[in-house]
Amino acid sequence: MRQLVVLGLVLVLAGILLEGAAAAGECGRASADRVALRMAPCISAADDPQSTPTSSCCSAVHTIGQSPSCLCAVMLSGTARAAGIKPEVAITIPKRCNMADRPVGYKCGDYTLP
């Protein structure tokens, strides 16, 4: 199963690279789908709300979380959907990583950052 997720992420990355989108968005010049690939260490944490995120996951979340709109766009991205990420679980990762400066109460689609 995990191999299929990795294969899916590689295929999405290839599609993104072929598109060559360079417009500024929630994540600056990088698309949310491209930034989502940096969240690969968070796959298990985004699937199981009881799991403890790895240090590499928390590092990625802290970096991306400096921009709440980018973090939100990544969690709701096509790449996250294709990887089977559950947004209602993924939105809890910053809290589970003890991210002190997370934007508590930030609205992300139908979800609110705890």
Secondary structure, 3 states (H helix, E strand, C coil): CHHHHHHHHHHHHHHHHHHCCCCCECCECCCHHHHHHHHHHHCCCCCCCCCCCCHHHHHHHHHHCCCHHHHHHHHCCHHHHHCCCCHHHHCCHHHHCCCCCCCCCCEECCEECC
